[in-house]
Structures are given as structure tokens and as C-alpha cells.
Amino acid sequence: MSMDPDPARTPDLEPGGGVRPGDTPPDTPQTSGLSAPEPRTSKHFPPTGVAAVAVMVLLVAVFVAVAVALIVSMF
């Protein structure tokens, strides 16, 4: 048994398979906006973000220093 409806037995279909004007349901209404107010966010950068950026800068500086030392030691 197929889950698809049989067009020959579906009411309100025209012979070509189309529907007559007015037989389709109206468009559903659209809602906009938020369902609840959004909480206020802080405007400052969090301390963990500052620490993460500082660690990344330190790692990049160490990487560059090691790369320069390796290049200088080759000559």
C-alpha cells in the first residue's frame, strides 16, 4: 500500500491533476518578532577572551622566535 494519495480518488482535482481556484487553503499568517525579550548583553570583552588572546599572541611570538632562531642557525 502506497503512502502517496491516488490522484484518481482525491477530491477536488481536475482531470489534469490541477486544482480549481479556491480549493487550495489560504496562505498561513506569518508572525514576526521575538517570543520573549532578549537578555541584555555586556558591552565589555570577557576576561577569558582576553586571556585566550594573550595566550595565542604568546604562542605565535614563541613560534616566530624559534623559526627565526632556526633560520639564523642555518647560516
CHARMM-style PDB file with segment names, atoms N, HN, CA, C and O in Angstrom:
ATOM      1  N   MET     1       0.850  -1.179   0.000  1.00  0.00      PROA
ATOM      2  CA  MET     1       0.000   0.000   0.000  1.00  0.00      PROA
ATOM      3  C   MET     1       0.897   1.245   0.000  1.00  0.00      PROA
ATOM      4  O   MET     1       1.805   1.365   0.822  1.00  0.00      PROA
ATOM      5  N   SER     2       0.637   2.145  -0.910  1.00  0.00      PROA
ATOM      6  HN  SER     2      -0.100   2.048  -1.578  1.00  0.00      PROA
ATOM      7  CA  SER     2       1.442   3.350  -1.061  1.00  0.00      PROA
ATOM      8  C   SER     2       0.943   4.445  -0.126  1.00  0.00      PROA
ATOM      9  O   SER     2      -0.255   4.560   0.135  1.00  0.00      PROA
ATOM     10  N   MET     3       1.884   5.248   0.374  1.00  0.00      PROA
ATOM     11  HN  MET     3       2.856   5.155   0.162  1.00  0.00      PROA
ATOM     12  CA  MET     3       1.518   6.373   1.238  1.00  0.00      PROA
ATOM     13  C   MET     3       1.078   7.581   0.417  1.00  0.00      PROA
ATOM     14  O   MET     3       0.447   8.493   0.951  1.00  0.00      PROA
ATOM     15  N   ASP     4       1.408   7.596  -0.885  1.00  0.00      PROA
ATOM     16  HN  ASP     4       1.922   6.855  -1.318  1.00  0.00      PROA
ATOM     17  CA  ASP     4       1.016   8.706  -1.741  1.00  0.00      PROA
ATOM     18  C   ASP     4      -0.472   8.601  -2.054  1.00  0.00      PROA
ATOM     19  O   ASP     4      -0.980   7.504  -2.282  1.00  0.00      PROA
ATOM     20  N   PRO     5      -1.177   9.738  -2.067  1.00  0.00      PROA
ATOM     21  CA  PRO     5      -2.598   9.685  -2.401  1.00  0.00      PROA
ATOM     22  C   PRO     5      -2.800   9.356  -3.879  1.00  0.00      PROA
ATOM     23  O   PRO     5      -1.990   9.719  -4.732  1.00  0.00      PROA
ATOM     24  N   ASP     6      -3.876   8.676  -4.151  1.00  0.00      PROA
ATOM     25  HN  ASP     6      -4.534   8.381  -3.458  1.00  0.00      PROA
ATOM     26  CA  ASP     6      -4.228   8.318  -5.525  1.00  0.00      PROA
ATOM     27  C   ASP     6      -4.921   9.512  -6.164  1.00  0.00      PROA
ATOM     28  O   ASP     6      -5.998   9.897  -5.709  1.00  0.00      PROA
ATOM     29  N   PRO     7      -4.340  10.117  -7.213  1.00  0.00      PROA
ATOM     30  CA  PRO     7      -4.961  11.291  -7.833  1.00  0.00      PROA
ATOM     31  C   PRO     7      -6.362  11.011  -8.365  1.00  0.00      PROA
ATOM     32  O   PRO     7      -7.193  11.916  -8.426  1.00  0.00      PROA
ATOM     33  N   ALA     8      -6.628   9.774  -8.748  1.00  0.00      PROA
ATOM     34  HN  ALA     8      -5.952   9.039  -8.698  1.00  0.00      PROA
ATOM     35  CA  ALA     8      -7.961   9.458  -9.270  1.00  0.00      PROA
ATOM     36  C   ALA     8      -9.011   9.496  -8.169  1.00  0.00      PROA
ATOM     37  O   ALA     8     -10.193   9.686  -8.457  1.00  0.00      PROA
ATOM     38  N   ARG     9      -8.612   9.320  -6.926  1.00  0.00      PROA
ATOM     39  HN  ARG     9      -7.652   9.166  -6.692  1.00  0.00      PROA
ATOM     40  CA  ARG     9      -9.572   9.282  -5.827  1.00  0.00      PROA
ATOM     41  C   ARG     9      -9.508  10.517  -4.935  1.00  0.00      PROA
ATOM     42  O   ARG     9     -10.258  10.609  -3.963  1.00  0.00      PROA
ATOM     43  N   THR    10      -8.625  11.470  -5.246  1.00  0.00      PROA
ATOM     44  HN  THR    10      -8.015  11.395  -6.035  1.00  0.00      PROA
ATOM     45  CA  THR    10      -8.512  12.679  -4.441  1.00  0.00      PROA
ATOM     46  C   THR    10      -9.598  13.660  -4.857  1.00  0.00      PROA
ATOM     47  O   THR    10      -9.708  13.984  -6.039  1.00  0.00      PROA
ATOM     48  N   PRO    11     -10.410  14.144  -3.907  1.00  0.00      PROA
ATOM     49  CA  PRO    11     -11.488  15.066  -4.269  1.00  0.00      PROA
ATOM     50  C   PRO    11     -10.952  16.422  -4.719  1.00  0.00      PROA
ATOM     51  O   PRO    11      -9.850  16.825  -4.345  1.00  0.00      PROA
ATOM     52  N   ASP    12     -11.731  17.103  -5.507  1.00  0.00      PROA
ATOM     53  HN  ASP    12     -12.626  16.776  -5.811  1.00  0.00      PROA
ATOM     54  CA  ASP    12     -11.479  18.464  -5.985  1.00  0.00      PROA
ATOM     55  C   ASP    12     -10.299  18.586  -6.937  1.00  0.00      PROA
ATOM     56  O   ASP    12      -9.781  19.688  -7.117  1.00  0.00      PROA
ATOM     57  N   LEU    13      -9.853  17.490  -7.554  1.00  0.00      PROA
ATOM     58  HN  LEU    13     -10.274  16.595  -7.408  1.00  0.00      PROA
ATOM     59  CA  LEU    13      -8.821  17.584  -8.573  1.00  0.00      PROA
ATOM     60  C   LEU    13      -9.465  17.607  -9.950  1.00  0.00      PROA
ATOM     61  O   LEU    13     -10.440  16.900 -10.208  1.00  0.00      PROA
ATOM     62  N   GLU    14      -8.912  18.421 -10.821  1.00  0.00      PROA
ATOM     63  HN  GLU    14      -8.120  18.994 -10.611  1.00  0.00      PROA
ATOM     64  CA  GLU    14      -9.375  18.447 -12.200  1.00  0.00      PROA
ATOM     65  C   GLU    14      -8.759  17.265 -12.938  1.00  0.00      PROA
ATOM     66  O   GLU    14      -7.840  16.633 -12.416  1.00  0.00      PROA
ATOM     67  N   PRO    15      -9.235  16.954 -14.127  1.00  0.00      PROA
ATOM     68  CA  PRO    15      -8.709  15.799 -14.854  1.00  0.00      PROA
ATOM     69  C   PRO    15      -7.204  15.848 -15.093  1.00  0.00      PROA
ATOM     70  O   PRO    15      -6.576  14.790 -15.118  1.00  0.00      PROA
ATOM     71  N   GLY    16      -6.596  17.011 -15.268  1.00  0.00      PROA
ATOM     72  HN  GLY    16      -7.106  17.871 -15.247  1.00  0.00      PROA
ATOM     73  CA  GLY    16      -5.160  17.110 -15.499  1.00  0.00      PROA
ATOM     74  C   GLY    16      -4.345  17.024 -14.222  1.00  0.00      PROA
ATOM     75  O   GLY    16      -3.116  17.029 -14.282  1.00  0.00      PROA
ATOM     76  N   GLY    17      -4.983  16.947 -13.087  1.00  0.00      PROA
ATOM     77  HN  GLY    17      -5.981  16.943 -13.038  1.00  0.00      PROA
ATOM     78  CA  GLY    17      -4.276  16.864 -11.818  1.00  0.00      PROA
ATOM     79  C   GLY    17      -4.201  18.185 -11.079  1.00  0.00      PROA
ATOM     80  O   GLY    17      -3.720  18.225  -9.946  1.00  0.00      PROA
ATOM     81  N   GLY    18      -4.660  19.264 -11.686  1.00  0.00      PROA
ATOM     82  HN  GLY    18      -5.050  19.232 -12.606  1.00  0.00      PROA
ATOM     83  CA  GLY    18      -4.630  20.565 -11.022  1.00  0.00      PROA
ATOM     84  C   GLY    18      -5.820  20.727 -10.089  1.00  0.00      PROA
ATOM     85  O   GLY    18      -6.679  19.849 -10.006  1.00  0.00      PROA
ATOM     86  N   VAL    19      -5.864  21.821  -9.409  1.00  0.00      PROA
ATOM     87  HN  VAL    19      -5.167  22.534  -9.476  1.00  0.00      PROA
ATOM     88  CA  VAL    19      -6.985  22.116  -8.517  1.00  0.00      PROA
ATOM     89  C   VAL    19      -7.711  23.344  -9.026  1.00  0.00      PROA
ATOM     90  O   VAL    19      -7.130  24.213  -9.676  1.00  0.00      PROA
ATOM     91  N   ARG    20      -8.979  23.394  -8.717  1.00  0.00      PROA
ATOM     92  HN  ARG    20      -9.451  22.689  -8.189  1.00  0.00      PROA
ATOM     93  CA  ARG    20      -9.784  24.537  -9.123  1.00  0.00      PROA
ATOM     94  C   ARG    20      -9.468  25.736  -8.239  1.00  0.00      PROA
ATOM     95  O   ARG    20      -9.121  25.565  -7.071  1.00  0.00      PROA
ATOM     96  N   PRO    21      -9.585  26.950  -8.780  1.00  0.00      PROA
ATOM     97  CA  PRO    21      -9.344  28.138  -7.963  1.00  0.00      PROA
ATOM     98  C   PRO    21     -10.257  28.140  -6.737  1.00  0.00      PROA
ATOM     99  O   PRO    21     -11.450  27.855  -6.840  1.00  0.00      PROA
ATOM    100  N   GLY    22      -9.698  28.457  -5.605  1.00  0.00      PROA
ATOM    101  HN  GLY    22      -8.728  28.688  -5.521  1.00  0.00      PROA
ATOM    102  CA  GLY    22     -10.473  28.495  -4.371  1.00  0.00      PROA
ATOM    103  C   GLY    22     -10.423  27.198  -3.587  1.00  0.00      PROA
ATOM    104  O   GLY    22     -10.856  27.167  -2.435  1.00  0.00      PROA
ATOM    105  N   ASP    23      -9.907  26.121  -4.175  1.00  0.00      PROA
ATOM    106  HN  ASP    23      -9.555  26.146  -5.111  1.00  0.00      PROA
ATOM    107  CA  ASP    23      -9.843  24.845  -3.466  1.00  0.00      PROA
ATOM    108  C   ASP    23      -8.578  24.688  -2.634  1.00  0.00      PROA
ATOM    109  O   ASP    23      -8.484  23.773  -1.817  1.00  0.00      PROA
ATOM    110  N   THR    24      -7.613  25.565  -2.831  1.00  0.00      PROA
ATOM    111  HN  THR    24      -7.690  26.309  -3.495  1.00  0.00      PROA
ATOM    112  CA  THR    24      -6.387  25.469  -2.039  1.00  0.00      PROA
ATOM    113  C   THR    24      -6.563  26.263  -0.748  1.00  0.00      PROA
ATOM    114  O   THR    24      -7.303  27.247  -0.732  1.00  0.00      PROA
ATOM    115  N   PRO    25      -5.910  25.865   0.316  1.00  0.00      PROA
ATOM    116  CA  PRO    25      -6.046  26.614   1.569  1.00  0.00      PROA
ATOM    117  C   PRO    25      -5.373  27.976   1.452  1.00  0.00      PROA
ATOM    118  O   PRO    25      -4.450  28.145   0.654  1.00  0.00      PROA
ATOM    119  N   PRO    26      -5.822  28.937   2.232  1.00  0.00      PROA
ATOM    120  CA  PRO    26      -5.188  30.257   2.184  1.00  0.00      PROA
ATOM    121  C   PRO    26      -3.780  30.199   2.759  1.00  0.00      PROA
ATOM    122  O   PRO    26      -3.418  29.265   3.474  1.00  0.00      PROA
ATOM    123  N   ASP    27      -2.999  31.219   2.428  1.00  0.00      PROA
ATOM    124  HN  ASP    27      -3.294  31.977   1.847  1.00  0.00      PROA
ATOM    125  CA  ASP    27      -1.649  31.304   2.988  1.00  0.00      PROA
ATOM    126  C   ASP    27      -1.719  31.363   4.507  1.00  0.00      PROA
ATOM    127  O   ASP    27      -2.649  31.935   5.076  1.00  0.00      PROA
ATOM    128  N   THR    28      -0.738  30.773   5.149  1.00  0.00      PROA
ATOM    129  HN  THR    28       0.018  30.308   4.687  1.00  0.00      PROA
ATOM    130  CA  THR    28      -0.697  30.823   6.603  1.00  0.00      PROA
ATOM    131  C   THR    28      -0.183  32.183   7.040  1.00  0.00      PROA
ATOM    132  O   THR    28       0.681  32.758   6.378  1.00  0.00      PROA
ATOM    133  N   PRO    29      -0.696  32.703   8.137  1.00  0.00      PROA
ATOM    134  CA  PRO    29      -0.212  34.006   8.598  1.00  0.00      PROA
ATOM    135  C   PRO    29       1.216  33.894   9.101  1.00  0.00      PROA
ATOM    136  O   PRO    29       1.608  32.877   9.673  1.00  0.00      PROA
ATOM    137  N   GLN    30       1.975  34.932   8.887  1.00  0.00      PROA
ATOM    138  HN  GLN    30       1.656  35.759   8.422  1.00  0.00      PROA
ATOM    139  CA  GLN    30       3.365  34.959   9.334  1.00  0.00      PROA
ATOM    140  C   GLN    30       3.461  35.790  10.604  1.00  0.00      PROA
ATOM    141  O   GLN    30       2.820  36.834  10.726  1.00  0.00      PROA
ATOM    142  N   THR    31       4.250  35.327  11.526  1.00  0.00      PROA
ATOM    143  HN  THR    31       4.771  34.479  11.427  1.00  0.00      PROA
ATOM    144  CA  THR    31       4.483  36.101  12.739  1.00  0.00      PROA
ATOM    145  C   THR    31       5.910  36.611  12.715  1.00  0.00      PROA
ATOM    146  O   THR    31       6.805  35.963  12.174  1.00  0.00      PROA
ATOM    147  N   SER    32       6.108  37.752  13.293  1.00  0.00      PROA
ATOM    148  HN  SER    32       5.381  38.279  13.733  1.00  0.00      PROA
ATOM    149  CA  SER    32       7.453  38.305  13.345  1.00  0.00      PROA
ATOM    150  C   SER    32       7.743  38.759  14.765  1.00  0.00      PROA
ATOM    151  O   SER    32       6.837  38.917  15.582  1.00  0.00      PROA
ATOM    152  N   GLY    33       8.988  38.961  15.035  1.00  0.00      PROA
ATOM    153  HN  GLY    33       9.725  38.833  14.371  1.00  0.00      PROA
ATOM    154  CA  GLY    33       9.381  39.407  16.360  1.00  0.00      PROA
ATOM    155  C   GLY    33       9.824  38.246  17.214  1.00  0.00      PROA
ATOM    156  O   GLY    33       9.801  37.092  16.787  1.00  0.00      PROA
ATOM    157  N   LEU    34      10.220  38.561  18.403  1.00  0.00      PROA
ATOM    158  HN  LEU    34      10.238  39.499  18.750  1.00  0.00      PROA
ATOM    159  CA  LEU    34      10.717  37.555  19.328  1.00  0.00      PROA
ATOM    160  C   LEU    34       9.594  37.092  20.246  1.00  0.00      PROA
ATOM    161  O   LEU    34       8.658  37.843  20.524  1.00  0.00      PROA
ATOM    162  N   SER    35       9.693  35.864  20.707  1.00  0.00      PROA
ATOM    163  HN  SER    35      10.453  35.255  20.481  1.00  0.00      PROA
ATOM    164  CA  SER    35       8.681  35.355  21.613  1.00  0.00      PROA
ATOM    165  C   SER    35       8.899  35.853  23.032  1.00  0.00      PROA
ATOM    166  O   SER    35       7.954  35.927  23.817  1.00  0.00      PROA
ATOM    167  N   ALA    36      10.120  36.191  23.362  1.00  0.00      PROA
ATOM    168  HN  ALA    36      10.888  36.131  22.724  1.00  0.00      PROA
ATOM    169  CA  ALA    36      10.440  36.708  24.689  1.00  0.00      PROA
ATOM    170  C   ALA    36      11.542  37.747  24.538  1.00  0.00      PROA
ATOM    171  O   ALA    36      12.335  37.676  23.600  1.00  0.00      PROA
ATOM    172  N   PRO    37      11.600  38.702  25.443  1.00  0.00      PROA
ATOM    173  CA  PRO    37      12.663  39.701  25.334  1.00  0.00      PROA
ATOM    174  C   PRO    37      14.040  39.065  25.477  1.00  0.00      PROA
ATOM    175  O   PRO    37      14.239  38.162  26.289  1.00  0.00      PROA
ATOM    176  N   GLU    38      14.967  39.540  24.693  1.00  0.00      PROA
ATOM    177  HN  GLU    38      14.805  40.274  24.033  1.00  0.00      PROA
ATOM    178  CA  GLU    38      16.340  39.051  24.767  1.00  0.00      PROA
ATOM    179  C   GLU    38      17.033  39.669  25.979  1.00  0.00      PROA
ATOM    180  O   GLU    38      16.828  40.846  26.275  1.00  0.00      PROA
ATOM    181  N   PRO    39      17.852  38.886  26.681  1.00  0.00      PROA
ATOM    182  CA  PRO    39      18.579  39.471  27.813  1.00  0.00      PROA
ATOM    183  C   PRO    39      19.638  40.455  27.325  1.00  0.00      PROA
ATOM    184  O   PRO    39      20.198  40.302  26.240  1.00  0.00      PROA
ATOM    185  N   ARG    40      19.895  41.450  28.134  1.00  0.00      PROA
ATOM    186  HN  ARG    40      19.440  41.575  29.015  1.00  0.00      PROA
ATOM    187  CA  ARG    40      20.909  42.445  27.774  1.00  0.00      PROA
ATOM    188  C   ARG    40      22.284  41.805  27.858  1.00  0.00      PROA
ATOM    189  O   ARG    40      22.583  41.057  28.789  1.00  0.00      PROA
ATOM    190  N   THR    41      23.100  42.106  26.888  1.00  0.00      PROA
ATOM    191  HN  THR    41      22.857  42.713  26.132  1.00  0.00      PROA
ATOM    192  CA  THR    41      24.457  41.572  26.888  1.00  0.00      PROA
ATOM    193  C   THR    41      25.418  42.648  27.369  1.00  0.00      PROA
ATOM    194  O   THR    41      25.159  43.845  27.236  1.00  0.00      PROA
ATOM    195  N   SER    42      26.521  42.200  27.924  1.00  0.00      PROA
ATOM    196  HN  SER    42      26.732  41.229  28.032  1.00  0.00      PROA
ATOM    197  CA  SER    42      27.514  43.163  28.392  1.00  0.00      PROA
ATOM    198  C   SER    42      28.289  43.707  27.196  1.00  0.00      PROA
ATOM    199  O   SER    42      28.416  43.045  26.166  1.00  0.00      PROA
ATOM    200  N   LYS    43      28.791  44.894  27.347  1.00  0.00      PROA
ATOM    201  HN  LYS    43      28.688  45.432  28.184  1.00  0.00      PROA
ATOM    202  CA  LYS    43      29.492  45.545  26.247  1.00  0.00      PROA
ATOM    203  C   LYS    43      31.006  45.367  26.344  1.00  0.00      PROA
ATOM    204  O   LYS    43      31.728  45.839  25.465  1.00  0.00      PROA
ATOM    205  N   HSD    44      31.504  44.707  27.375  1.00  0.00      PROA
ATOM    206  HN  HSD    44      30.918  44.324  28.089  1.00  0.00      PROA
ATOM    207  CA  HSD    44      32.948  44.552  27.529  1.00  0.00      PROA
ATOM    208  C   HSD    44      33.379  43.150  27.109  1.00  0.00      PROA
ATOM    209  O   HSD    44      32.579  42.215  27.061  1.00  0.00      PROA
ATOM    210  N   PHE    45      34.660  43.038  26.810  1.00  0.00      PROA
ATOM    211  HN  PHE    45      35.310  43.797  26.849  1.00  0.00      PROA
ATOM    212  CA  PHE    45      35.239  41.755  26.405  1.00  0.00      PROA
ATOM    213  C   PHE    45      35.477  40.930  27.670  1.00  0.00      PROA
ATOM    214  O   PHE    45      36.043  41.456  28.628  1.00  0.00      PROA
ATOM    215  N   PRO    46      35.074  39.673  27.712  1.00  0.00      PROA
ATOM    216  CA  PRO    46      35.214  38.875  28.937  1.00  0.00      PROA
ATOM    217  C   PRO    46      36.681  38.578  29.260  1.00  0.00      PROA
ATOM    218  O   PRO    46      37.515  38.502  28.358  1.00  0.00      PROA
ATOM    219  N   PRO    47      36.989  38.413  30.539  1.00  0.00      PROA
ATOM    220  CA  PRO    47      38.377  38.128  30.937  1.00  0.00      PROA
ATOM    221  C   PRO    47      38.924  36.853  30.295  1.00  0.00      PROA
ATOM    222  O   PRO    47      40.110  36.789  29.974  1.00  0.00      PROA
ATOM    223  N   THR    48      38.089  35.852  30.105  1.00  0.00      PROA
ATOM    224  HN  THR    48      37.125  35.905  30.365  1.00  0.00      PROA
ATOM    225  CA  THR    48      38.573  34.625  29.464  1.00  0.00      PROA
ATOM    226  C   THR    48      38.953  34.887  28.016  1.00  0.00      PROA
ATOM    227  O   THR    48      39.876  34.257  27.499  1.00  0.00      PROA
ATOM    228  N   GLY    49      38.269  35.792  27.361  1.00  0.00      PROA
ATOM    229  HN  GLY    49      37.519  36.304  27.781  1.00  0.00      PROA
ATOM    230  CA  GLY    49      38.621  36.157  25.993  1.00  0.00      PROA
ATOM    231  C   GLY    49      39.954  36.878  25.939  1.00  0.00      PROA
ATOM    232  O   GLY    49      40.765  36.638  25.045  1.00  0.00      PROA
ATOM    233  N   VAL    50      40.176  37.764  26.903  1.00  0.00      PROA
ATOM    234  HN  VAL    50      39.517  37.959  27.629  1.00  0.00      PROA
ATOM    235  CA  VAL    50      41.456  38.475  26.977  1.00  0.00      PROA
ATOM    236  C   VAL    50      42.582  37.477  27.216  1.00  0.00      PROA
ATOM    237  O   VAL    50      43.636  37.567  26.587  1.00  0.00      PROA
ATOM    238  N   ALA    51      42.362  36.525  28.123  1.00  0.00      PROA
ATOM    239  HN  ALA    51      41.506  36.453  28.634  1.00  0.00      PROA
ATOM    240  CA  ALA    51      43.385  35.517  28.416  1.00  0.00      PROA
ATOM    241  C   ALA    51      43.660  34.652  27.190  1.00  0.00      PROA
ATOM    242  O   ALA    51      44.814  34.334  26.904  1.00  0.00      PROA
ATOM    243  N   ALA    52      42.615  34.270  26.465  1.00  0.00      PROA
ATOM    244  HN  ALA    52      41.677  34.528  26.696  1.00  0.00      PROA
ATOM    245  CA  ALA    52      42.796  33.436  25.275  1.00  0.00      PROA
ATOM    246  C   ALA    52      43.595  34.178  24.206  1.00  0.00      PROA
ATOM    247  O   ALA    52      44.474  33.594  23.571  1.00  0.00      PROA
ATOM    248  N   VAL    53      43.298  35.451  24.006  1.00  0.00      PROA
ATOM    249  HN  VAL    53      42.585  35.925  24.522  1.00  0.00      PROA
ATOM    250  CA  VAL    53      44.040  36.245  23.019  1.00  0.00      PROA
ATOM    251  C   VAL    53      45.496  36.393  23.459  1.00  0.00      PROA
ATOM    252  O   VAL    53      46.403  36.297  22.633  1.00  0.00      PROA
ATOM    253  N   ALA    54      45.724  36.625  24.747  1.00  0.00      PROA
ATOM    254  HN  ALA    54      44.987  36.703  25.418  1.00  0.00      PROA
ATOM    255  CA  ALA    54      47.092  36.774  25.245  1.00  0.00      PROA
ATOM    256  C   ALA    54      47.886  35.484  25.059  1.00  0.00      PROA
ATOM    257  O   ALA    54      49.053  35.528  24.668  1.00  0.00      PROA
ATOM    258  N   VAL    55      47.271  34.346  25.332  1.00  0.00      PROA
ATOM    259  HN  VAL    55      46.323  34.310  25.649  1.00  0.00      PROA
ATOM    260  CA  VAL    55      47.953  33.059  25.153  1.00  0.00      PROA
ATOM    261  C   VAL    55      48.278  32.835  23.683  1.00  0.00      PROA
ATOM    262  O   VAL    55      49.369  32.367  23.357  1.00  0.00      PROA
ATOM    263  N   MET    56      47.356  33.159  22.801  1.00  0.00      PROA
ATOM    264  HN  MET    56      46.470  33.539  23.066  1.00  0.00      PROA
ATOM    265  CA  MET    56      47.600  32.977  21.368  1.00  0.00      PROA
ATOM    266  C   MET    56      48.729  33.884  20.887  1.00  0.00      PROA
ATOM    267  O   MET    56      49.574  33.454  20.102  1.00  0.00      PROA
ATOM    268  N   VAL    57      48.752  35.125  21.347  1.00  0.00      PROA
ATOM    269  HN  VAL    57      48.066  35.474  21.985  1.00  0.00      PROA
ATOM    270  CA  VAL    57      49.828  36.047  20.962  1.00  0.00      PROA
ATOM    271  C   VAL    57      51.164  35.516  21.464  1.00  0.00      PROA
ATOM    272  O   VAL    57      52.163  35.575  20.747  1.00  0.00      PROA
ATOM    273  N   LEU    58      51.190  35.001  22.687  1.00  0.00      PROA
ATOM    274  HN  LEU    58      50.379  34.954  23.270  1.00  0.00      PROA
ATOM    275  CA  LEU    58      52.425  34.441  23.241  1.00  0.00      PROA
ATOM    276  C   LEU    58      52.890  33.230  22.437  1.00  0.00      PROA
ATOM    277  O   LEU    58      54.079  33.101  22.149  1.00  0.00      PROA
ATOM    278  N   LEU    59      51.969  32.344  22.074  1.00  0.00      PROA
ATOM    279  HN  LEU    59      51.002  32.449  22.308  1.00  0.00      PROA
ATOM    280  CA  LEU    59      52.334  31.171  21.279  1.00  0.00      PROA
ATOM    281  C   LEU    59      52.873  31.564  19.906  1.00  0.00      PROA
ATOM    282  O   LEU    59      53.852  30.984  19.437  1.00  0.00      PROA
ATOM    283  N   VAL    60      52.252  32.533  19.266  1.00  0.00      PROA
ATOM    284  HN  VAL    60      51.456  33.005  19.646  1.00  0.00      PROA
ATOM    285  CA  VAL    60      52.724  32.988  17.957  1.00  0.00      PROA
ATOM    286  C   VAL    60      54.108  33.620  18.096  1.00  0.00      PROA
ATOM    287  O   VAL    60      54.973  33.401  17.248  1.00  0.00      PROA
ATOM    288  N   ALA    61      54.326  34.400  19.154  1.00  0.00      PROA
ATOM    289  HN  ALA    61      53.623  34.578  19.843  1.00  0.00      PROA
ATOM    290  CA  ALA    61      55.634  35.028  19.357  1.00  0.00      PROA
ATOM    291  C   ALA    61      56.714  33.974  19.570  1.00  0.00      PROA
ATOM    292  O   ALA    61      57.811  34.100  19.028  1.00  0.00      PROA
ATOM    293  N   VAL    62      56.421  32.939  20.350  1.00  0.00      PROA
ATOM    294  HN  VAL    62      55.529  32.837  20.791  1.00  0.00      PROA
ATOM    295  CA  VAL    62      57.392  31.860  20.572  1.00  0.00      PROA
ATOM    296  C   VAL    62      57.664  31.131  19.262  1.00  0.00      PROA
ATOM    297  O   VAL    62      58.814  30.819  18.953  1.00  0.00      PROA
ATOM    298  N   PHE    63      56.624  30.860  18.499  1.00  0.00      PROA
ATOM    299  HN  PHE    63      55.689  31.113  18.751  1.00  0.00      PROA
ATOM    300  CA  PHE    63      56.790  30.176  17.214  1.00  0.00      PROA
ATOM    301  C   PHE    63      57.676  30.989  16.274  1.00  0.00      PROA
ATOM    302  O   PHE    63      58.575  30.437  15.640  1.00  0.00      PROA
ATOM    303  N   VAL    64      57.432  32.285  16.180  1.00  0.00      PROA
ATOM    304  HN  VAL    64      56.702  32.734  16.696  1.00  0.00      PROA
ATOM    305  CA  VAL    64      58.232  33.145  15.306  1.00  0.00      PROA
ATOM    306  C   VAL    64      59.676  33.201  15.801  1.00  0.00      PROA
ATOM    307  O   VAL    64      60.607  33.159  14.997  1.00  0.00      PROA
ATOM    308  N   ALA    65      59.869  33.296  17.111  1.00  0.00      PROA
ATOM    309  HN  ALA    65      59.113  33.331  17.765  1.00  0.00      PROA
ATOM    310  CA  ALA    65      61.229  33.352  17.659  1.00  0.00      PROA
ATOM    311  C   ALA    65      61.994  32.068  17.356  1.00  0.00      PROA
ATOM    312  O   ALA    65      63.166  32.125  16.986  1.00  0.00      PROA
ATOM    313  N   VAL    66      61.354  30.921  17.506  1.00  0.00      PROA
ATOM    314  HN  VAL    66      60.402  30.875  17.807  1.00  0.00      PROA
ATOM    315  CA  VAL    66      62.011  29.646  17.209  1.00  0.00      PROA
ATOM    316  C   VAL    66      62.313  29.547  15.717  1.00  0.00      PROA
ATOM    317  O   VAL    66      63.387  29.083  15.334  1.00  0.00      PROA
ATOM    318  N   ALA    67      61.383  29.976  14.879  1.00  0.00      PROA
ATOM    319  HN  ALA    67      60.511  30.353  15.191  1.00  0.00      PROA
ATOM    320  CA  ALA    67      61.604  29.928  13.434  1.00  0.00      PROA
ATOM    321  C   ALA    67      62.781  30.812  13.036  1.00  0.00      PROA
ATOM    322  O   ALA    67      63.617  30.405  12.229  1.00  0.00      PROA
ATOM    323  N   VAL    68      62.852  32.008  13.592  1.00  0.00      PROA
ATOM    324  HN  VAL    68      62.173  32.338  14.248  1.00  0.00      PROA
ATOM    325  CA  VAL    68      63.965  32.912  13.284  1.00  0.00      PROA
ATOM    326  C   VAL    68      65.274  32.314  13.785  1.00  0.00      PROA
ATOM    327  O   VAL    68      66.287  32.387  13.089  1.00  0.00      PROA
ATOM    328  N   ALA    69      65.273  31.725  14.975  1.00  0.00      PROA
ATOM    329  HN  ALA    69      64.451  31.665  15.540  1.00  0.00      PROA
ATOM    330  CA  ALA    69      66.492  31.117  15.518  1.00  0.00      PROA
ATOM    331  C   ALA    69      66.959  29.961  14.645  1.00  0.00      PROA
ATOM    332  O   ALA    69      68.161  29.806  14.428  1.00  0.00      PROA
ATOM    333  N   LEU    70      66.052  29.160  14.149  1.00  0.00      PROA
ATOM    334  HN  LEU    70      65.076  29.286  14.325  1.00  0.00      PROA
ATOM    335  CA  LEU    70      66.424  28.050  13.269  1.00  0.00      PROA
ATOM    336  C   LEU    70      66.991  28.552  11.944  1.00  0.00      PROA
ATOM    337  O   LEU    70      67.958  27.993  11.427  1.00  0.00      PROA
ATOM    338  N   ILE    71      66.398  29.588  11.406  1.00  0.00      PROA
ATOM    339  HN  ILE    71      65.613  30.042  11.827  1.00  0.00      PROA
ATOM    340  CA  ILE    71      66.881  30.137  10.136  1.00  0.00      PROA
ATOM    341  C   ILE    71      68.265  30.752  10.320  1.00  0.00      PROA
ATOM    342  O   ILE    71      69.142  30.567   9.476  1.00  0.00      PROA
ATOM    343  N   VAL    72      68.468  31.483  11.420  1.00  0.00      PROA
ATOM    344  HN  VAL    72      67.756  31.633  12.105  1.00  0.00      PROA
ATOM    345  CA  VAL    72      69.766  32.115  11.679  1.00  0.00      PROA
ATOM    346  C   VAL    72      70.836  31.055  11.920  1.00  0.00      PROA
ATOM    347  O   VAL    72      71.974  31.231  11.486  1.00  0.00      PROA
ATOM    348  N   SER    73      70.500  29.964  12.597  1.00  0.00      PROA
ATOM    349  HN  SER    73      69.575  29.822  12.949  1.00  0.00      PROA
ATOM    350  CA  SER    73      71.492  28.924  12.887  1.00  0.00      PROA
ATOM    351  C   SER    73      71.906  28.157  11.636  1.00  0.00      PROA
ATOM    352  O   SER    73      72.942  27.492  11.644  1.00  0.00      PROA
ATOM    353  N   MET    74      71.129  28.233  10.571  1.00  0.00      PROA
ATOM    354  HN  MET    74      70.287  28.773  10.564  1.00  0.00      PROA
ATOM    355  CA  MET    74      71.474  27.547   9.324  1.00  0.00      PROA
ATOM    356  C   MET    74      72.606  28.262   8.595  1.00  0.00      PROA
ATOM    357  O   MET    74      73.321  27.632   7.816  1.00  0.00      PROA
ATOM    358  N   PHE    75      72.787  29.553   8.825  1.00  0.00      PROA
ATOM    359  HN  PHE    75      72.207  30.065   9.458  1.00  0.00      PROA
ATOM    360  CA  PHE    75      73.803  30.326   8.098  1.00  0.00      PROA
ATOM    361  C   PHE    75      75.029  30.487   8.897  1.00  0.00      PROA
ATOM    362  OT1 PHE    75      75.986  31.111   8.439  1.00  0.00      PROA
TER     363      PHE     75
END
